């Protein structure tokens, strides 16, 4: 998504370039408003097969811009029967084999990257306190350490139910969570939705992308390219090592496509809501 700040548009452009460089046949859309892609000229915007401009109710609540809420509307925004959503602040490996990925997803109706199960009675990831969860909802039987930077689903009643239920739980505003990006993180509400329909990701853990704080192993760029589909630079800032690897992936995409990538910077330098996380 590239909403409400050109930094995300720069990330999204580099991401799209990396996908097309690995497999030019892949259809790439960006969910963006005019501000998010304001810095991209017409030639750069052509890297996207579609630019989807969401209506305001997909990212606003009570007059406040809350871009993460847009994830709850992905089922309505996608033009495809089967969709892979990824956050803009990722970049794909030049070795990514998309044909293999789509084959693996043939029997999967809805899944999300995750770090495995959590026990609802013994602490719920970094976003939610177990006592607060039980106080708001006392019928939780399953909880997963979800990472919504990667969501894959097919259009179906099940998928619609998950997205709509997550949205409804968010709007219900009963669950107290840790603050993230000036709002609430979306993963707890996806968890509530998954618990409601008794559905789980197709694999647990499932880590198709490399984000060093989550993987907890320091790998070089070659190992990351071979072992993961994409490289994530989530978080408020990039270490020098992270920046070097991201820039190497950019150079790979730029060389293959004969198109320059765009410079990105620490989120904390440009986004007031990302000075802490």
KEKE-3310 file (N, C-alpha, C; in steps of 0.2 Angstrom, whole numbers, plus 5000, padded with zeros to 4 digits):
npx = (5004:5002:4999:4995:5008:5023:5034:5030:5026:5038:5044:5034:5036:5049:5047:5038:5046:5055:5048:5043:5055:5059:5049:5042:5029:5020:5006:5005:4998:4995:4989:4984:4984:4982:4992:5002:5008:5012:5025:5029:5032:5023:5029:5035:5024:5019:5024:5016:5002:4989:4983:4975:4964:4958:4942:4938:4932:4939:4951:4949:4944:4932:4936:4950:4965:4969:4979:4981:4969:4965:4969:4959:4950:4954:4949:4939:4945:4954:4957:4957:4955:4963:4975:4990:4995:5007:5016:5022:5035:5044:5055:5057:5066:5078:5078:5066:5053:5039:5030:5031:5027:5013:5008:5010:5000:4988:4979:4975:4965:4965:4978:4992:5007:5017:5023:5020:5010:5002:4999:4984:4982:4994:5001:5001:5009:5017:5008:4996:4990:4987:4978:4970:4965:4957:4948:4941:4937:4931:4931:4941:4950:4961:4976:4987:5004:5004:5009:5005:5011:5011:4999:4989:4976:4960:4946:4932:4918:4923:4935:4930:4923:4933:4940:4930:4925:4937:4937:4925:4928:4938:4932:4923:4930:4934:4945:4960:4975:4993:5000:5002:5010:5003:4990:4980:4988:4985:4985:4980:4966:4963:4967:4956:4946:4950:4949:4935:4930:4936:4948:4964:4981:4989:5001:5011:5025:5025:5036:5039:5046:5061:5064:5075:5073:5063:5066:5078:5091:5106:5108:5117:5116:5115:5111:5099:5092:5091:5084:5072:5057:5056:5063:5062:5060:5054:5049:5055:5067:5082:5096:5113:5117:5105:5101:5111:5109:5095:5098:5106:5097:5089:5097:5099:5086:5085:5095:5091:5079:5083:5080:5080:5080:5072:5078:5076:5072:5074:5060:5057:5062:5054:5040:5030:5022:5030:5041:5044:5040)
npy = (4994:5011:5024:5040:5045:5049:5042:5028:5026:5026:5015:5005:5006:5002:4989:4983:4984:4974:4963:4962:4960:4948:4940:4944:4941:4942:4950:4966:4976:4992:4998:5014:5032:5048:5056:5047:5042:5053:5057:5050:5049:5048:5037:5029:5025:5016:5004:4997:4986:4990:5004:5006:5015:5017:5020:5033:5028:5016:5019:5028:5033:5041:5054:5053:5048:5031:5020:5006:5000:4998:4986:4977:4978:4972:4961:4966:4976:4970:4965:4952:4934:4926:4931:4939:4948:4960:4970:4987:4990:4980:4969:4959:4944:4941:4928:4923:4911:4912:4904:4892:4896:4899:4887:4880:4887:4882:4874:4882:4892:4904:4912:4918:4925:4920:4917:4905:4896:4904:4903:4907:4908:4911:4923:4934:4937:4952:4962:4961:4960:4945:4945:4957:4952:4942:4948:4956:4947:4931:4919:4914:4902:4899:4906:4915:4920:4932:4939:4952:4957:4949:4941:4929:4924:4916:4922:4920:4914:4911:4918:4931:4932:4932:4944:4953:4951:4954:4967:4971:4968:4977:4989:4988:4990:4984:4978:4981:4986:4986:5002:5006:5013:5025:5020:5006:4989:4978:4964:4958:4958:4951:4939:4937:4936:4924:4915:4916:4910:4898:4895:4892:4898:4890:4884:4883:4887:4900:4908:4916:4927:4937:4944:4951:4954:4945:4932:4930:4926:4930:4933:4933:4942:4933:4921:4925:4928:4915:4907:4914:4922:4936:4951:4960:4976:4981:4991:5005:5010:5006:4996:4998:4986:4981:4991:4990:4977:4979:4988:4981:4972:4980:4985:4973:4972:4984:4982:4971:4976:4987:5000:5013:5011:5019:5030:5026:5030:5030:5026:5033:5045:5052:5050:5054:5045:5034:5035:5028:5014)
npz = (5000:4996:5004:5008:5010:5001:5003:5005:4992:4985:4990:4985:4972:4970:4974:4965:4954:4957:4957:4944:4938:4942:4937:4923:4919:4930:4937:4944:4956:4964:4979:4981:4985:4978:4985:4989:4978:4972:4968:4958:4940:4925:4917:4927:4934:4926:4928:4936:4934:4938:4946:4961:4969:4984:4991:5003:5015:5017:5023:5033:5049:5059:5054:5055:5047:5045:5039:5040:5042:5029:5025:5029:5020:5008:5001:4995:4987:4978:4961:4957:4956:4964:4975:4981:4993:4998:5010:5006:5010:5006:4996:4982:4979:4966:4963:4965:4963:4955:4949:4956:4968:4966:4963:4975:4982:4977:4984:4994:5003:5011:5019:5029:5033:5047:5064:5070:5083:5097:5114:5120:5134:5139:5136:5122:5109:5104:5104:5111:5127:5137:5147:5144:5132:5136:5144:5135:5126:5129:5124:5116:5107:5099:5093:5084:5080:5070:5054:5044:5033:5022:5014:5007:4997:4990:4981:4990:5000:5013:5014:5012:5024:5034:5031:5033:5046:5053:5051:5057:5071:5073:5072:5082:5093:5106:5110:5119:5113:5110:5104:5087:5073:5075:5077:5080:5078:5065:5065:5077:5076:5064:5070:5079:5069:5063:5073:5075:5063:5064:5057:5051:5046:5032:5035:5050:5059:5046:5035:5023:5019:5023:5038:5048:5063:5066:5060:5067:5064:5057:5040:5025:5009:4998:5004:5008:4996:4991:5000:5003:4998:4998:5004:5019:5025:5036:5051:5060:5056:5046:5049:5045:5038:5034:5025:5015:5010:5005:4995:4987:4982:4975:4965:4958:4952:4945:4936:4928:4923:4917:4922:4934:4951:4966:4979:4996:5013:5031:5040:5052:5050:5042:5045:5057:5065:5066:5074:5085:5084)
capx = (5000:5006:4994:4996:5015:5027:5039:5028:5026:5044:5045:5030:5039:5055:5044:5035:5051:5058:5043:5043:5062:5060:5045:5038:5022:5016:5002:5006:4994:4997:4984:4988:4980:4986:4998:5006:5012:5013:5032:5030:5030:5019:5033:5036:5018:5017:5027:5010:4997:4983:4983:4969:4963:4953:4938:4940:4930:4944:4957:4948:4939:4931:4940:4957:4968:4972:4980:4981:4962:4964:4970:4953:4946:4958:4945:4934:4949:4958:4953:4959:4952:4968:4979:4995:4996:5013:5018:5026:5042:5048:5058:5058:5073:5079:5078:5059:5050:5032:5026:5031:5023:5006:5007:5009:4994:4982:4974:4975:4959:4967:4984:4995:5014:5016:5028:5018:5004:5003:4994:4980:4982:5001:5004:4999:5013:5019:5003:4990:4991:4982:4972:4966:4961:4951:4943:4937:4934:4933:4930:4947:4953:4967:4979:4993:5008:5003:5012:5001:5015:5011:4993:4987:4969:4956:4940:4927:4914:4928:4940:4926:4921:4939:4941:4924:4925:4942:4935:4920:4931:4942:4927:4919:4935:4933:4951:4965:4982:4999:4999:5007:5009:4997:4984:4981:4990:4979:4985:4975:4959:4963:4966:4949:4942:4951:4946:4928:4928:4940:4952:4971:4986:4990:5007:5013:5026:5026:5040:5041:5050:5066:5065:5079:5071:5058:5070:5083:5097:5109:5110:5119:5111:5115:5107:5092:5089:5090:5080:5066:5054:5057:5067:5058:5064:5049:5052:5055:5073:5086:5103:5117:5117:5099:5101:5115:5105:5090:5100:5108:5091:5087:5102:5097:5080:5087:5100:5087:5074:5086:5076:5082:5075:5071:5080:5071:5075:5071:5053:5057:5064:5048:5034:5030:5019:5035:5047:5045:5040)
capy = (5000:5018:5029:5046:5048:5047:5036:5022:5026:5024:5008:5001:5006:4997:4982:4981:4983:4968:4957:4961:4958:4941:4937:4949:4940:4943:4956:4970:4982:4995:5002:5021:5038:5053:5058:5041:5041:5060:5059:5045:5051:5043:5032:5025:5022:5011:4997:4994:4985:4993:5008:5005:5021:5015:5025:5035:5024:5010:5021:5033:5032:5047:5059:5051:5043:5025:5016:4999:4998:4996:4978:4974:4979:4969:4956:4971:4980:4966:4963:4945:4928:4924:4937:4939:4955:4961:4977:4990:4990:4973:4969:4952:4941:4940:4921:4921:4907:4913:4898:4887:4899:4899:4880:4879:4890:4880:4871:4886:4897:4910:4911:4924:4924:4919:4914:4900:4897:4907:4900:4912:4909:4913:4929:4935:4941:4959:4967:4960:4956:4940:4947:4961:4948:4938:4953:4958:4941:4926:4912:4913:4895:4899:4913:4914:4926:4933:4945:4954:4959:4944:4938:4926:4921:4916:4925:4915:4916:4910:4924:4937:4932:4934:4951:4957:4950:4958:4974:4972:4968:4983:4994:4986:4993:4982:4975:4985:4983:4991:5006:5005:5018:5030:5017:4999:4984:4974:4957:4955:4958:4946:4933:4937:4934:4917:4912:4915:4905:4892:4894:4894:4898:4883:4882:4887:4894:4901:4914:4917:4933:4938:4951:4949:4953:4939:4926:4929:4924:4935:4930:4938:4943:4927:4916:4927:4927:4908:4904:4917:4925:4943:4954:4965:4982:4984:4994:5012:5011:5001:4996:4999:4980:4980:4995:4987:4972:4981:4992:4976:4969:4986:4985:4967:4973:4989:4979:4967:4980:4993:5006:5015:5011:5025:5030:5026:5032:5028:5029:5038:5052:5056:5048:5055:5040:5029:5037:5023:5007)
capz = (5000:4996:5006:5012:5010:4995:5005:5003:4985:4983:4992:4981:4965:4970:4975:4959:4949:4959:4955:4936:4936:4943:4932:4920:4918:4936:4937:4950:4958:4970:4982:4983:4984:4974:4988:4990:4971:4969:4965:4952:4934:4921:4915:4932:4936:4921:4931:4939:4930:4940:4952:4964:4973:4988:4994:5010:5021:5018:5027:5038:5054:5063:5052:5055:5042:5048:5033:5041:5041:5022:5024:5031:5014:5003:4998:4990:4982:4973:4955:4955:4959:4969:4977:4986:4996:5002:5011:5001:5012:5005:4989:4980:4977:4959:4962:4967:4958:4956:4947:4961:4973:4964:4963:4982:4985:4974:4988:5000:5003:5015:5023:5031:5036:5054:5067:5074:5087:5103:5119:5123:5141:5142:5133:5116:5105:5107:5103:5115:5134:5138:5152:5140:5127:5140:5147:5129:5122:5134:5120:5111:5107:5095:5092:5080:5079:5063:5051:5039:5027:5017:5014:5001:4997:4984:4982:4993:5006:5019:5014:5014:5031:5038:5031:5036:5053:5056:5051:5062:5077:5074:5073:5089:5098:5113:5112:5120:5110:5110:5098:5081:5068:5077:5078:5082:5073:5062:5066:5082:5073:5060:5074:5081:5064:5062:5079:5074:5058:5065:5051:5053:5041:5030:5039:5056:5056:5038:5034:5016:5019:5028:5042:5053:5070:5067:5059:5072:5061:5052:5034:5019:5003:4994:5007:5008:4989:4989:5005:5004:4992:4998:5010:5022:5029:5041:5057:5060:5053:5044:5050:5039:5035:5031:5020:5010:5007:5001:4990:4982:4979:4971:4960:4954:4949:4941:4930:4924:4920:4914:4925:4940:4957:4970:4986:5002:5019:5037:5041:5057:5047:5038:5047:5064:5069:5066:5078:5091:5081)
cpx = (5004:5001:4997:5003:5019:5032:5037:5027:5032:5046:5041:5033:5045:5052:5042:5040:5054:5054:5044:5050:5063:5055:5040:5031:5017:5012:5003:5002:4997:4990:4987:4983:4985:4993:5004:5011:5013:5020:5033:5028:5026:5023:5034:5030:5016:5020:5021:5005:4990:4985:4976:4968:4957:4948:4940:4938:4935:4950:4956:4943:4938:4935:4947:4959:4971:4973:4980:4974:4961:4965:4963:4948:4949:4954:4940:4939:4952:4953:4954:4955:4957:4973:4984:4996:5003:5014:5023:5034:5046:5051:5059:5065:5073:5078:5071:5056:5042:5028:5025:5027:5015:5004:5006:5003:4988:4977:4973:4970:4961:4973:4987:5002:5013:5022:5026:5012:5007:4997:4990:4980:4989:5004:5003:5003:5015:5014:4998:4992:4985:4977:4967:4962:4955:4946:4938:4933:4936:4932:4935:4950:4959:4969:4986:4998:5009:5007:5009:5004:5014:5004:4991:4980:4966:4949:4935:4923:4919:4932:4936:4924:4927:4940:4936:4924:4931:4941:4930:4923:4935:4937:4923:4924:4934:4940:4957:4972:4987:4998:5004:5005:5003:4991:4985:4984:4984:4979:4980:4968:4958:4963:4959:4945:4943:4949:4938:4926:4932:4944:4959:4975:4987:4996:5009:5020:5026:5029:5043:5046:5055:5066:5069:5077:5066:5062:5075:5089:5100:5111:5113:5114:5110:5110:5100:5088:5087:5085:5073:5064:5056:5061:5063:5062:5058:5052:5053:5062:5077:5093:5107:5117:5111:5098:5105:5112:5099:5092:5103:5102:5088:5091:5101:5091:5081:5091:5095:5082:5076:5082:5079:5077:5076:5074:5075:5075:5072:5064:5053:5059:5059:5041:5033:5027:5024:5041:5049:5045:5041)
cpy = (5006:5023:5034:5048:5045:5042:5030:5021:5024:5017:5003:5001:5001:4990:4979:4980:4976:4962:4956:4959:4951:4937:4942:4948:4941:4950:4959:4976:4985:4999:5009:5026:5042:5055:5053:5040:5047:5061:5054:5048:5046:5037:5027:5022:5016:5004:4994:4992:4988:4998:5008:5011:5019:5021:5027:5031:5017:5012:5027:5031:5039:5053:5058:5046:5037:5020:5009:4996:4995:4989:4974:4974:4975:4965:4960:4974:4976:4964:4956:4940:4925:4929:4936:4946:4955:4969:4980:4990:4983:4974:4961:4950:4940:4933:4919:4917:4908:4908:4893:4890:4898:4891:4878:4881:4887:4877:4876:4892:4904:4908:4918:4921:4924:4916:4908:4902:4901:4904:4906:4913:4911:4918:4929:4939:4948:4964:4967:4957:4951:4942:4952:4957:4945:4942:4955:4952:4934:4919:4911:4906:4895:4906:4911:4921:4928:4939:4947:4957:4955:4940:4935:4923:4921:4919:4919:4917:4916:4917:4931:4938:4934:4941:4955:4957:4954:4965:4976:4972:4974:4989:4994:4990:4991:4980:4980:4982:4989:4996:5005:5010:5023:5027:5010:4994:4980:4967:4954:4954:4953:4939:4932:4934:4926:4913:4911:4910:4898:4890:4896:4895:4891:4880:4886:4884:4894:4908:4914:4923:4934:4944:4949:4949:4947:4933:4925:4926:4929:4932:4935:4938:4937:4922:4918:4926:4920:4905:4908:4921:4932:4945:4960:4970:4985:4987:5001:5014:5005:5001:4997:4992:4979:4985:4993:4982:4974:4985:4987:4973:4974:4986:4979:4969:4979:4987:4975:4971:4986:5000:5007:5014:5018:5024:5030:5028:5029:5030:5034:5045:5056:5055:5049:5049:5034:5030:5032:5016:5007)
cpz = (5000:4998:5010:5013:5005:4997:5003:4996:4982:4984:4987:4974:4965:4970:4969:4954:4950:4957:4947:4934:4937:4938:4929:4918:4924:4935:4944:4951:4964:4973:4985:4982:4980:4978:4988:4983:4968:4965:4959:4946:4930:4919:4921:4935:4931:4923:4934:4934:4931:4946:4955:4970:4978:4990:5001:5016:5022:5022:5032:5043:5058:5061:5052:5050:5046:5042:5034:5040:5034:5021:5026:5025:5007:4998:4993:4985:4977:4967:4953:4959:4965:4969:4982:4987:5000:5004:5007:5003:5011:4998:4988:4978:4970:4957:4963:4961:4959:4954:4952:4967:4972:4964:4970:4985:4981:4978:4994:4999:5006:5019:5024:5034:5043:5057:5072:5079:5094:5108:5122:5130:5144:5138:5125:5112:5108:5107:5108:5122:5135:5142:5148:5135:5131:5142:5141:5126:5126:5130:5115:5112:5103:5094:5089:5080:5072:5061:5044:5033:5021:5018:5007:5002:4990:4986:4984:4998:5012:5019:5015:5021:5035:5037:5034:5043:5056:5056:5056:5069:5078:5076:5080:5094:5105:5115:5113:5117:5111:5104:5093:5076:5069:5077:5081:5077:5071:5064:5072:5080:5068:5064:5077:5076:5063:5067:5078:5069:5059:5059:5054:5046:5038:5033:5044:5059:5048:5037:5027:5015:5024:5031:5048:5060:5071:5065:5064:5070:5056:5046:5029:5014:4999:4997:5007:5001:4988:4994:5005:4998:4992:5004:5012:5026:5033:5047:5055:5056:5051:5046:5044:5035:5031:5024:5014:5006:5003:4995:4985:4978:4973:4964:4955:4950:4943:4935:4926:4920:4916:4916:4932:4946:4961:4977:4991:5008:5025:5038:5047:5055:5044:5040:5054:5068:5069:5069:5083:5088:5073)
residu = (UNK:UNK:UNK:UNK:UNK:UNK:UNK:UNK:UNK:UNK:UNK:UNK:UNK:UNK:UNK:UNK:UNK:UNK:UNK:UNK:UNK:UNK:UNK:UNK:UNK:UNK:UNK:UNK:UNK:UNK:UNK:UNK:UNK:UNK:UNK:UNK:UNK:UNK:UNK:UNK:UNK:UNK:UNK:UNK:UNK:UNK:UNK:UNK:UNK:UNK:UNK:UNK:UNK:UNK:UNK:UNK:UNK:UNK:UNK:UNK:UNK:UNK:UNK:UNK:UNK:UNK:UNK:UNK:UNK:UNK:UNK:UNK:UNK:UNK:UNK:UNK:UNK:UNK:UNK:UNK:UNK:UNK:UNK:UNK:UNK:UNK:UNK:UNK:UNK:UNK:UNK:UNK:UNK:UNK:UNK:UNK:UNK:UNK:UNK:UNK:UNK:UNK:UNK:UNK:UNK:UNK:UNK:UNK:UNK:UNK:UNK:UNK:UNK:UNK:UNK:UNK:UNK:UNK:UNK:UNK:UNK:UNK:UNK:UNK:UNK:UNK:UNK:UNK:UNK:UNK:UNK:UNK:UNK:UNK:UNK:UNK:UNK:UNK:UNK:UNK:UNK:UNK:UNK:UNK:UNK:UNK:UNK:UNK:UNK:UNK:UNK:UNK:UNK:UNK:UNK:UNK:UNK:UNK:UNK:UNK:UNK:UNK:UNK:UNK:UNK:UNK:UNK:UNK:UNK:UNK:UNK:UNK:UNK:UNK:UNK:UNK:UNK:UNK:UNK:UNK:UNK:UNK:UNK:UNK:UNK:UNK:UNK:UNK:UNK:UNK:UNK:UNK:UNK:UNK:UNK:UNK:UNK:UNK:UNK:UNK:UNK:UNK:UNK:UNK:UNK:UNK:UNK:UNK:UNK:UNK:UNK:UNK:UNK:UNK:UNK:UNK:UNK:UNK:UNK:UNK:UNK:UNK:UNK:UNK:UNK:UNK:UNK:UNK:UNK:UNK:UNK:UNK:UNK:UNK:UNK:UNK:UNK:UNK:UNK:UNK:UNK:UNK:UNK:UNK:UNK:UNK:UNK:UNK:UNK:UNK:UNK:UNK:UNK:UNK:UNK:UNK:UNK:UNK:UNK:UNK:UNK:UNK:UNK:UNK:UNK:UNK:UNK:UNK:UNK:UNK:UNK:UNK:UNK:UNK:UNK:UNK:UNK)
# end
